[in-house]
Amino acid sequence: MDLHILDHRLRVTSISKNGLVNFTHPLIKLIFLRNRTRCEFFSLTETPENYTVVLDEEGFKELQPSEHLQVESSIWLPLNVVSNGNASSSSQAVGVTKITKSVIAPLAQQHVSVFMLSTYQTDFILVREKDLSVVVTTLEEEFNIYKEVGGESVPVHCQDVSNGLQKNGKEAIHPTVHPVLIPQNQFCVMSLDPDTLPSIATTLIDVLFYSSSPKEDTQSSPSQDCIKFFSFSLIDGYISLVMDTEAQRQFPADLLFTSSSGELWRMVRIGGQPLGFDECGIVAQISQPLADSDISAYYISTFSFDHALVPEEDIVSVTGMLQHQRKEPATS
């Protein structure tokens, strides 16, 4: 298999809900006016807490400093696995499940923090630029590694990216087992022809910037509630949307497309309090048992929490799996 280090240097940011009004102008420009910006990697995800915006350096220039904007200090590089046209395994699972054993778990063992962004088209594994030599050293036995430079794929070896870092030698630590929340929404993972984006512009603006959160009685019984979650990505010319069925009904049915199965997904939200960016193994903690059971999963990290989407028909077994994981005593 091939692992590509894409030609983007990314920033991970958060816009507060009450500060969104200060950023609607640049966000509309980044989403709809591609000829007015050189941004090639843009993702906006709304959660109950905030808006997570992941974007390249050209896009980041559009966001003015503000008390309503938080910026994670690192530069992040997106990795992408390409299976050479051949199935990487006998697994029929899609999403992060396919790359758990080959990428996610080995990086967790080397204490490399990852930020995941699954889209309709592919899965992006974001790693800090400063961790790149550890990433290459860890994964070069499993993958042919290439760095995209000006549209060309250049082979990379560990000596090419060495910056004095060696394999992380810390002894293994057992990550915190974070609580999970399973809201009641059904979600769709969809795409859209970029040429038809103007046709849904008013609906998308309404959903992103003006819709109110569903029934905000989360204080009483959060486990029974729906959750506000909407994700829009425009990356290298490809659009991906993740929304619940309530939001989907607002869009013209003939413009959005999904997989032929038209699958519905349920969410597992990871974290009882904001997770931060330094803890390693959070993605592996969720994706490993799913991979063991060959269950498909999309995975979207945000500034505060992580979110896995699993097929609706698997939510009962996934819930049992995660409950069992949380009851197991920690072993050393």
Secondary structure as GFF3:
##gff-version 3
##sequence-region A 1 332
A	DSSP	beta_strand	2	5	.	.	.	ID=ss1
A	DSSP	beta_strand	10	16	.	.	.	ID=ss2
A	DSSP	three_ten_helix	17	22	.	.	.	ID=ss3
A	DSSP	alpha_helix	24	32	.	.	.	ID=ss4
A	DSSP	three_ten_helix	34	36	.	.	.	ID=ss5
A	DSSP	beta_strand	41	46	.	.	.	ID=ss6
A	DSSP	beta_strand	50	56	.	.	.	ID=ss7
A	DSSP	alpha_helix	57	60	.	.	.	ID=ss8
A	DSSP	beta_strand	69	71	.	.	.	ID=ss9
A	DSSP	beta_strand	76	82	.	.	.	ID=ss10
A	DSSP	three_ten_helix	96	99	.	.	.	ID=ss11
A	DSSP	pi_helix	100	104	.	.	.	ID=ss12
A	DSSP	alpha_helix	105	109	.	.	.	ID=ss13
A	DSSP	beta_strand	114	118	.	.	.	ID=ss14
A	DSSP	beta_strand	123	128	.	.	.	ID=ss15
A	DSSP	three_ten_helix	129	131	.	.	.	ID=ss16
A	DSSP	alpha_helix	132	139	.	.	.	ID=ss17
A	DSSP	beta_strand	144	149	.	.	.	ID=ss18
A	DSSP	beta_strand	152	155	.	.	.	ID=ss19
A	DSSP	alpha_helix	158	161	.	.	.	ID=ss20
A	DSSP	beta_strand	180	181	.	.	.	ID=ss21
A	DSSP	beta_strand	187	192	.	.	.	ID=ss22
A	DSSP	three_ten_helix	194	200	.	.	.	ID=ss23
A	DSSP	alpha_helix	201	205	.	.	.	ID=ss24
A	DSSP	pi_helix	206	210	.	.	.	ID=ss25
A	DSSP	three_ten_helix	222	224	.	.	.	ID=ss26
A	DSSP	beta_strand	230	235	.	.	.	ID=ss27
A	DSSP	beta_strand	238	244	.	.	.	ID=ss28
A	DSSP	alpha_helix	245	248	.	.	.	ID=ss29
A	DSSP	beta_strand	256	257	.	.	.	ID=ss30
A	DSSP	beta_strand	265	270	.	.	.	ID=ss31
A	DSSP	alpha_helix	282	292	.	.	.	ID=ss32
A	DSSP	beta_strand	298	301	.	.	.	ID=ss33
A	DSSP	beta_strand	306	311	.	.	.	ID=ss34
A	DSSP	three_ten_helix	312	314	.	.	.	ID=ss35
A	DSSP	alpha_helix	315	327	.	.	.	ID=ss36
###
